[in-house]
Amino acid sequence: MITQNSETRGVLRAVAEAGDPGLQPPGVSLGWLIRQDVLEPEPPAPVALEERELAVLRLLADGWGTSEIAVELCYSERTVKNVIHSVLTRLRLRNRTQAVAFALRHGVL
């Protein structure tokens, strides 16, 4: 249970009145939330990508197309598409852009 001091009451009031467009949140809210670890992101989960997946993602990040990647890595275009599909499916991502962003965010690129 949260003990209600003046900072906590200010934050609770701001949350309760969030629908009021004229409301200015108390100045201590941001600092209080950070101290409570509310705004700190969780560290990213470790990501295990194969070397060929990393190679394809690196080239995607540089703006290369499927056929260009295939020539560069000596793969068929179908293999490149399969590698990309495998990454998207395993990591539950929607598209190539998300895959590159995910890899960058997790420090593997």
C-alpha positions in Angstrom: 0.0 0.0 0.0 1.2 3.5 -0.8 1.5 5.8 2.1 -0.1 9.1 1.3 2.3 12.0 1.8 1.9 15.4 -0.1 3.8 14.1 -3.1 1.6 11.0 -3.4 -1.6 13.0 -2.9 -0.5 15.3 -5.7 0.2 12.5 -8.1 -3.1 10.8 -7.2 -5.0 14.0 -7.7 -3.3 14.5 -11.1 -4.3 11.0 -12.2 -7.8 11.4 -11.0 -8.3 14.7 -12.8 -6.5 13.7 -16.0 -9.5 14.4 -18.0 -9.4 18.1 -17.2 -7.5 19.9 -20.0 -6.7 22.8 -17.8 -5.0 20.7 -15.1 -1.3 21.2 -14.5 0.3 18.2 -12.9 2.2 18.9 -9.7 5.9 19.6 -10.2 7.0 16.7 -8.0 5.1 14.1 -10.0 7.8 13.2 -12.5 10.5 13.0 -9.9 8.2 10.9 -7.6 7.3 8.5 -10.5 11.0 8.1 -11.4 11.9 7.3 -7.8 9.1 4.8 -7.7 10.5 3.1 -10.8 7.2 3.7 -12.6 8.9 5.3 -15.6 12.0 3.2 -15.8 11.8 0.7 -18.7 12.5 -3.0 -18.0 15.8 -4.1 -19.4 15.4 -5.8 -22.8 15.2 -9.6 -22.8 18.2 -11.2 -24.4 17.8 -11.9 -28.0 19.3 -14.9 -29.7 19.7 -14.4 -33.5 21.6 -16.7 -35.8 24.6 -15.2 -37.7 22.7 -15.4 -41.0 19.7 -13.6 -39.5 22.1 -10.8 -38.2 23.7 -10.5 -41.6 20.3 -10.1 -43.3 19.1 -7.6 -40.6 22.3 -5.6 -41.0 21.7 -5.2 -44.7 18.1 -4.4 -44.2 19.1 -1.7 -41.8 21.3 -0.2 -44.5 18.3 -0.1 -46.9 19.1 -3.1 -49.1 16.3 -4.9 -50.9 15.7 -8.7 -51.0 17.5 -9.3 -54.3 20.5 -7.1 -53.3 20.8 -9.0 -50.0 20.6 -12.4 -51.9 23.5 -11.4 -54.2 25.6 -10.0 -51.4 25.3 -13.0 -49.2 25.2 -15.6 -52.0 21.7 -16.8 -51.0 18.6 -17.2 -53.1 15.9 -14.6 -52.8 13.7 -17.3 -51.3 16.3 -18.0 -48.6 16.5 -14.3 -47.7 12.7 -14.1 -47.5 12.6 -17.3 -45.3 15.2 -15.8 -43.0 13.2 -12.6 -42.6 10.0 -14.5 -42.1 11.6 -16.7 -39.5 12.7 -13.6 -37.5 9.4 -11.9 -37.8 7.5 -15.0 -36.7 9.8 -15.9 -33.8 9.9 -12.4 -32.4 6.2 -11.7 -33.2 7.0 -8.7 -35.4 4.9 -7.3 -38.2 7.4 -6.2 -40.8 11.1 -5.7 -41.8 11.2 -2.2 -40.2 10.1 -3.6 -36.9 12.7 -6.3 -37.1 15.5 -3.8 -37.7 14.2 -1.5 -34.9 13.9 -4.5 -32.5 17.5 -5.6 -33.3 18.8 -2.1 -32.8 16.9 -1.6 -29.5 18.2 -4.9 -28.2 21.8 -4.0 -29.1 22.4 -6.9 -31.6 23.0 -4.6 -34.6 
